[in-house]
Amino acid sequence: MSAVGAQRSGEGPPVEVVPVESLFADVIGQESAVEALRAAARRPVHAYLFCGPPGTGRRPAARAFAAALLCPRGGCGECDTCRRALAGTHPDLVVVERTGPAVGVDEARRLVGLSQHRPFESTRQVLVVGDVHLAIRSAPALLKTLEEPPSSTVFVLIADDVPPELVTVASRCVTIEFKPIGEDDVARWLVDRGTPPGEAAEVAADCGGDLERARLLAEDPGHAARVALWRSVPDRLDGTGAAAATLARELLAAGEAGLAPLRAQQAAEIERLTEEAKTMGERGLPRRREITDRHHREERQLRTWELRAGLGVLARAYRDRLVDALRVAGSPGGQLTEAAPYERAAAMVSETTATLERNPNERLLLEALFVRLSLL
């Protein structure tokens, strides 16, 4: 687990909190969450849980909320404090990320020490902790930290969901819900960033309400070709294992190529952080191993997401054929049995999608699916 930044000092007198619109400008389609955070910034409690799927604006919301808490004017959005908080470089904004597959007990205990630090510049520090839904084994240590909070620390915990083991932890926090972003909001955001309206609409339909995925897809020239490749699967299955194996290889190779925008983003981050480290007199990049480990996790997550999204395209392709077959079956002389294989095919694809997390060998998983589909 790594900590980036830090801040501390005692409680100061309350100030009038007037967060302006620009403070939460990067939080798209989350009006209820933003309204709740603006209200919370006026009289904050010790812990908040930002709960919702990845890509829904939880992290930019955490930075904006931190700016509102650290800014001497209550979140003006214009001062140096706000700018540094929004950029993630303010010393009193401490961001903690896991370094392994889960948030371990030792890492959770480290939060106790971090939370006890005094602010450097502001009257409080904001401690942001990512992937708390993976803190199953360390829940008791995390709970102890939240039950004995220093008066100068505000916790912001980020989680995809709340497993049963973390219900007690969640009960110690004010929960802010982040929902998948609507297609219209995603499309407008993409158009504002220069994406053509037609392409923006297609990406918004494919990203699953995940703004980060939407950005990567919009920057990926091969996205449309991958969608077309997945939709071509029913026509290319000829009942042979060779065809199934070929399709599996092509689809996985196309998905690998789809990682290029993310890798470019990661390389730019390494370059930026290295330059910042040089200005601070560092000879190399501190915590490089932790950063590269995080990048590897991001790649694995995107690879799995690409496969899940592709299977979704394939399921829709079979459902479209099912609708056409049902339409024909309803006409004079039509046969309802013509539609049954497409219904079974769509169900098979959905079943395969549900087993992704338990099947690390993606090639064999796809080959087995394609062979089964060939036999319908």
SULCOR-V604007 format. One record per backbone hydrogen bond with DSSP energy under -0.5 kcal/mol. NH is the residue of the N-H (numbers start at 1). CO is the residue of the C=O. If there is no record, write none. Layout:
NH_CO / NH_CO
This chain:
2_97 / 4_95 / 5_3 / 6_91 / 18_16 / 18_73 / 20_75 / 23_20 / 24_20 / 24_21 / 25_22 / 27_24 / 28_26 / 34_30 / 35_31 / 36_32 / 37_33 / 38_34 / 39_35 / 40_36 / 41_37 / 42_38 / 42_39 / 43_39 / 43_40 / 48_155 / 49_174 / 50_48 / 50_157 / 51_49 / 51_176 / 52_159 / 53_178 / 56_53 / 61_57 / 62_58 / 63_59 / 64_60 / 65_61 / 66_62 / 67_63 / 68_64 / 69_65 / 70_66 / 71_67 / 74_71 / 83_79 / 84_80 / 85_81 / 86_82 / 87_83 / 88_84 / 88_85 / 89_84 / 90_84 / 93_90 / 94_92 / 94_126 / 95_4 / 95_93 / 96_94 / 96_128 / 97_2 / 97_95 / 103_134 / 104_102 / 108_104 / 109_105 / 110_106 / 111_107 / 111_108 / 112_108 / 112_109 / 113_109 / 114_110 / 115_111 / 116_112 / 117_113 / 117_114 / 125_152 / 126_92 / 127_125 / 127_154 / 128_94 / 128_126 / 129_127 / 129_156 / 130_96 / 132_158 / 134_131 / 135_132 / 138_103 / 139_136 / 142_138 / 143_139 / 144_140 / 145_141 / 146_142 / 147_143 / 148_144 / 149_146 / 153_150 / 154_125 / 155_46 / 156_127 / 157_48 / 158_129 / 159_50 / 163_161 / 166_163 / 167_164 / 170_166 / 171_167 / 172_168 / 172_169 / 173_170 / 174_47 / 175_173 / 176_49 / 177_175 / 178_51 / 181_209 / 186_182 / 187_183 / 188_184 / 189_185 / 190_186 / 191_187 / 192_188 / 193_189 / 194_191 / 195_190 / 200_196 / 201_197 / 202_198 / 203_199 / 204_200 / 205_201 / 206_202 / 206_203 / 207_203 / 210_207 / 211_55 / 211_209 / 214_210 / 215_211 / 216_212 / 217_213 / 218_214 / 219_215 / 220_217 / 221_219 / 223_220 / 226_222 / 227_223 / 228_224 / 229_225 / 230_226 / 231_227 / 232_228 / 233_230 / 235_232 / 236_232 / 236_233 / 237_233 / 238_236 / 244_240 / 245_241 / 246_242 / 247_243 / 248_244 / 249_245 / 250_246 / 251_247 / 252_248 / 253_249 / 254_250 / 255_251 / 256_252 / 257_253 / 258_254 / 259_256 / 260_257 / 263_259 / 264_260 / 265_261 / 266_262 / 267_263 / 268_264 / 269_265 / 270_266 / 271_267 / 272_268 / 273_269 / 274_270 / 275_271 / 276_272 / 277_273 / 278_274 / 279_275 / 280_276 / 281_278 / 282_277 / 286_284 / 288_285 / 291_287 / 292_288 / 293_289 / 294_290 / 295_291 / 296_292 / 297_293 / 298_294 / 299_295 / 300_296 / 301_297 / 302_298 / 303_299 / 304_300 / 305_301 / 306_302 / 307_303 / 308_304 / 309_305 / 310_306 / 311_307 / 312_308 / 313_309 / 314_310 / 315_311 / 316_312 / 317_313 / 318_314 / 319_315 / 320_316 / 321_317 / 322_318 / 323_319 / 324_320 / 325_321 / 326_322 / 327_323 / 328_324 / 329_325 / 330_326 / 331_328 / 334_331 / 338_335 / 339_336 / 340_336 / 341_337 / 342_339 / 343_339 / 344_340 / 345_341 / 346_342 / 347_343 / 348_344 / 349_345 / 350_346 / 351_347 / 352_348 / 353_349 / 354_350 / 355_351 / 355_352 / 356_353 / 358_355 / 359_355 / 359_356 / 362_360 / 365_361 / 366_362 / 367_363 / 368_364 / 369_365 / 370_366 / 371_367 / 372_368 / 373_369 / 374_370 / 375_371 / 375_372 / 376_373
